[in-house]
Amino acid sequence: MLRALKNIPVIFAFEKEKESLDRLYKKGMLTDDMHNQQQELNAYVQKELNEVKEEAEMLSEGWSQSIWGQAVNFHKMIQEKGI
């Protein structure tokens, strides 16, 4: 759960910017290096999503289906309380 919580801000930021960066790249307004960095971040995010699910499943059968939802809820609660 801690690993998921630590990655939530990264994932939220990535998801927020991904579509905009894709459009900029298609219009030629983003360099290949910047696009490659975005692709590397995408690979990292996907790897983290999968690894956290795998670890959750090892700890408790079926948890892989809900760990990210729980982590997002905890993250929102933490943000609201200013912790």
Residue pairs with C-beta under 8 A, 6 or more apart in sequence:
1 67
1 70
1 71
1 74
3 48
3 52
3 55
4 52
4 67
4 68
4 70
4 71
5 71
5 74
5 75
5 78
7 45
7 48
7 52
8 71
8 72
8 75
9 75
10 45
10 48
11 45
11 48
11 49
14 41
14 42
14 45
18 38
18 42
21 30
21 34
21 35
21 38
22 38
24 30
25 34
25 35
25 38
49 68
52 67
52 68
52 71
53 64
53 67
53 68
54 64
56 63
56 64
56 67
57 63
57 64
